[in-house]
């Protein structure tokens, strides 16, 4: 894939590092406002697929209060309320943490992780950041009478359904499937398709599956991410936004009128996400002090700012 430079790391006026990637910004009518690299090429969308998965599960009968539906589409930080929420989510169907089949892990939140290790706790399925998604998958299986022991397998009715809804919302076939870090199935779609999917969720009517998922994330962004997470701060900077981050440098977001953006940083880094997302959102007309604050990523020297991570402006696409 022919990636382009999407951000520079500037220290004391000198370009120290460079991030390459693919990115796209769509107008409300779905037309491309700005692009970098090849946004039509497929990428593994990783956890950015979770809101799409949540739509599919709500359609299949998953019925949760808003904060737990936000948790179902989360890559949570493992804070105490997240873990309690996973237990509550499982309890909806009379299940518990022993039913989870995701990979074990420790909390993403640095403070929680430190406390976790200091108290001698090791990796657990509950603490891993995808446990909310897996709990929702289990509840959906219970509602539909599907086997709960094999729910992560590609041929399972749940996974077949999820793949179909991803293709529907993205408006394109799934290009490839694989095993995600949590053990469930992950799919590849284009960044343009991912942005379209987020736009469809963001503009959905209240009460629809898409609308319920969008409203849950909007009302409870801390349940989608956590303390200090850029995806949570972005949602708070732009009320009404639907946003989700993913591993290996993927993020997608959409505004209530259908303007949408998506980015893949090829080195998998989260470092340039704030300025790149801010630049893409500015390209579709979003501005203001909150977004400007979100975009700032200082580069420190001797503990004080001596530079910043800077998104490079992209030329508008021809035509």
C-alpha positions in Angstrom: 0.0 0.0 0.0 1.2 3.5 -0.8 1.0 5.3 2.5 1.7 9.0 3.0 3.3 10.9 5.8 0.5 11.9 8.2 2.5 13.4 11.1 5.9 14.7 12.1 7.4 14.6 15.5 9.2 18.0 15.9 11.8 18.5 18.6 13.4 22.0 18.9 12.4 22.8 15.3 13.9 19.6 14.0 11.9 16.7 12.5 12.9 13.8 14.7 10.4 11.1 13.6 7.8 10.6 10.9 4.5 8.6 11.0 3.1 7.2 7.7 -0.5 6.1 7.2 -3.8 6.2 5.4 -6.7 8.5 6.2 -10.0 9.7 4.9 -12.5 12.4 5.8 -16.0 12.1 4.3 -18.7 14.8 3.9 -22.2 14.2 5.1 -23.1 12.9 1.6 -20.3 10.4 1.7 -18.0 12.2 -0.7 -14.3 12.3 0.1 -13.3 15.7 1.4 -9.7 14.8 2.2 -7.5 11.7 1.9 -4.0 10.4 2.5 -2.5 7.2 1.2 -5.0 4.6 0.0 -8.2 4.8 2.0 -9.8 2.3 -0.4 -7.5 -0.5 0.6 -8.5 -2.9 3.4 -7.1 -2.8 6.8 -7.8 -4.9 9.9 -10.2 -2.5 11.7 -9.5 -4.1 15.1 -11.6 -2.7 17.9 -13.1 0.0 15.7 -15.4 -2.8 14.7 -16.9 -3.0 18.2 -19.7 -0.5 17.6 -20.6 -2.4 14.4 -20.6 -5.6 16.4 -22.8 -4.0 19.0 -25.3 -3.0 16.4 -25.5 -6.6 15.2 -26.0 -7.9 18.7 -28.8 -5.4 19.5 -30.5 -6.5 16.3 -30.2 -10.1 17.6 -31.8 -9.3 20.9 -29.2 -7.9 23.1 -31.0 -5.5 25.5 -28.9 -3.5 27.9 -29.0 -0.2 29.7 -27.0 2.5 28.0 -23.8 2.3 30.1 -23.5 -1.4 29.6 -24.2 -1.1 25.9 -21.3 1.4 25.9 -19.2 -1.2 27.7 -20.2 -3.8 25.1 -18.5 -1.7 22.4 -15.5 -0.8 24.5 -11.8 -1.4 24.8 -12.1 -0.5 28.4 -9.2 0.6 30.6 -9.9 -2.0 33.4 -10.9 0.5 36.0 -13.0 -0.8 38.8 -16.3 0.4 37.4 -15.5 -1.3 34.1 -14.8 -4.6 35.7 -18.0 -4.4 37.8 -19.9 -3.5 34.7 -18.6 -6.7 32.9 -19.9 -8.7 35.8 -23.2 -7.0 35.7 -23.4 -7.5 31.9 -22.8 -11.2 32.3 -25.4 -11.4 35.0 -28.1 -10.3 32.6 -28.0 -13.9 31.3 -27.1 -15.6 34.6 -23.4 -15.9 33.5 -20.2 -15.1 35.3 -16.5 -14.5 34.4 -15.8 -18.2 34.1 -17.8 -18.2 30.9 -15.5 -15.7 29.2 -13.3 -17.0 26.4 -11.2 -13.9 25.6 -7.4 -13.7 26.1 -6.3 -12.9 29.6 -4.8 -9.5 30.4 -4.2 -6.8 33.0 -5.9 -3.4 33.0 -4.9 -0.9 30.3 -5.0 2.0 32.8 -1.5 2.5 34.1 -2.6 3.2 37.7 -5.0 0.3 37.8 -2.3 -2.0 36.2 0.2 -1.0 38.9 -2.3 -1.6 41.7 -3.2 -4.9 40.0 0.4 -6.1 40.0 1.3 -4.8 43.4 -1.5 -6.8 45.0 -0.2 -9.9 43.3 -2.9 -10.4 40.7 -2.0 -11.9 37.4 -3.7 -11.7 34.0 -7.4 -12.5 33.9 -10.1 -12.5 31.3 -12.1 -10.0 33.3 -9.3 -7.4 33.3 -8.5 -7.7 29.6 -9.8 -4.7 27.6 -12.2 -6.7 25.4 -14.1 -8.4 28.2 -17.1 -6.1 27.7 -17.4 -7.2 24.1 -17.0 -10.9 25.0 -19.6 -10.6 27.8 -22.0 -9.0 25.3 -21.3 -11.9 22.8 -22.1 -14.4 25.5 -25.4 -12.7 26.4 -26.3 -12.6 22.7 -25.6 -16.3 22.5 -27.8 -17.0 25.5 -30.7 -14.9 24.1 -30.6 -16.9 20.8 -29.8 -20.3 22.2 -26.4 -20.5 20.6 -23.6 -22.5 22.0 -21.6 -20.4 24.5 -18.5 -22.5 24.6 -17.5 -21.9 20.9 -18.7 -18.4 20.3 -15.3 -17.1 19.2 -15.0 -19.5 16.3 -15.5 -18.1 12.8 -18.2 -20.6 11.8 -20.3 -19.9 15.0 -23.7 -18.3 14.2 -22.7 -15.2 16.2 -19.5 -14.6 14.2 -21.3 -15.3 10.9 -23.9 -12.7 11.8 -21.3 -10.1 12.9 -19.4 -10.5 9.6 -22.6 -9.9 7.7 -23.4 -6.7 9.6 -19.9 -5.3 9.2 -20.2 -5.8 5.4 -23.6 -4.2 5.4 -22.7 -1.1 7.4 -19.4 -0.6 5.5 -21.2 -1.0 2.2 -18.5 -3.4 0.9 -17.6 -7.1 1.3 -15.2 -8.1 4.1 -11.8 -8.4 2.5 -10.2 -10.7 5.0 -10.8 -12.2 8.4 -8.4 -13.2 11.2 -7.9 -13.8 14.9 -8.0 -10.6 16.9 -5.8 -10.1 20.0 -8.7 -11.1 22.3 -9.3 -14.4 20.4 -12.5 -13.4 18.6 -12.7 -12.8 14.8 -11.5 -9.5 13.3 -12.3 -8.3 9.8 -10.6 -6.1 7.2 -12.5 -3.4 5.4 -11.3 -0.2 3.8 -11.0 3.0 5.8 -13.6 4.6 3.6 -15.9 1.7 4.4 -15.2 2.0 8.1 -16.0 5.7 8.0 -19.2 5.0 6.1 -20.2 2.5 8.8 -19.6 5.0 11.6 -21.6 7.6 9.6 -24.6 5.2 9.4 -24.4 4.6 13.1 -24.1 8.3 13.9 -27.1 9.4 11.9 -29.4 6.6 12.9 -32.9 7.3 14.3 -33.4 6.9 18.0 -34.6 3.5 19.0 -33.0 1.7 16.1 -30.1 -0.7 16.9 -27.7 1.8 15.3 -29.2 4.7 17.3 -29.1 2.8 20.6 -25.4 2.0 20.1 -24.6 5.6 19.1 -26.5 7.1 22.0 -24.8 4.7 24.5 -21.4 5.8 23.4 -22.3 9.5 23.4 -23.8 9.3 26.9 -21.0 7.2 28.4 -17.7 7.8 26.6 -15.8 6.8 29.8 -17.3 3.3 29.4 -16.1 3.1 25.8 -12.5 4.0 26.8 -11.5 5.3 30.2 -9.6 7.9 32.2 -7.1 9.7 30.0 -7.9 7.8 26.9 -7.8 9.8 23.7 -11.0 8.3 22.4 -12.9 9.3 25.5 -11.4 12.8 25.4 -12.3 13.2 21.7 -15.9 12.3 22.4 -16.1 14.8 25.2 -14.4 17.5 23.0 -17.2 17.1 20.4 -20.5 16.1 22.0 -22.6 14.0 19.7 -19.5 12.3 18.2 -19.4 8.5 17.8 -15.8 7.4 18.1 -13.8 4.2 18.7 -10.1 3.4 18.8 -8.4 0.2 17.8 -5.1 -1.5 18.3 -2.3 -1.0 15.8 -3.1 2.7 15.1 -6.7 2.6 13.9 -9.5 5.0 14.8 -12.8 6.1 13.3 -15.3 8.7 14.3 -18.5 10.3 12.9 -20.6 13.4 13.7 -24.4 13.3 14.0 -24.9 14.7 10.5 -22.9 11.9 8.9 -19.5 13.6 8.5 -17.0 10.9 9.2 -13.2 10.2 9.4 -11.0 7.2 9.7 -7.2 6.7 10.0 -4.7 3.9 10.1 -1.1 4.7 11.3 1.2 2.1 9.7 3.6 1.8 12.5 0.7 1.0 14.9 1.4 4.0 17.1 -1.2 5.9 19.0 1.1 9.0 19.3 -0.1 10.9 16.2 -3.8 10.1 16.6 -4.8 13.3 18.3 -3.4 15.8 15.8 -4.3 13.6 12.8 -7.9 13.1 13.9 -8.2 16.8 14.7 -6.9 17.7 11.2 -9.4 15.3 9.6 -12.3 16.7 11.6 -11.2 20.2 10.7 -11.3 19.2 7.1 -15.0 18.4 7.4 -15.7 21.7 9.1 -15.2 21.0 12.9 -13.3 23.7 14.7 -13.2 25.2 18.2 -11.1 25.5 21.3 -12.0 22.0 22.6 -10.8 20.3 19.4 -7.6 22.5 19.4 -6.8 21.4 23.0 -7.4 17.8 22.0 -5.0 18.1 19.1 -2.0 19.2 21.3 0.7 16.5 21.8 3.8 18.1 23.3 7.3 16.8 22.8 9.2 17.2 26.1 12.8 18.1 26.7 14.0 18.1 30.3 10.4 18.0 31.4 9.2 21.0 29.4 7.6 21.3 26.0 10.2 21.8 23.2 8.1 20.7 20.3 5.0 18.8 19.3 3.5 16.1 17.2 2.2 17.8 14.0 -0.3 16.5 11.5 0.6 17.4 8.0 -2.0 19.1 5.8 -3.3 17.1 3.0 -4.4 18.4 -0.4 -8.1 18.0 -1.2 -8.8 15.2 -3.6 -9.2 16.2 -7.3 -12.7 16.9 -8.5 
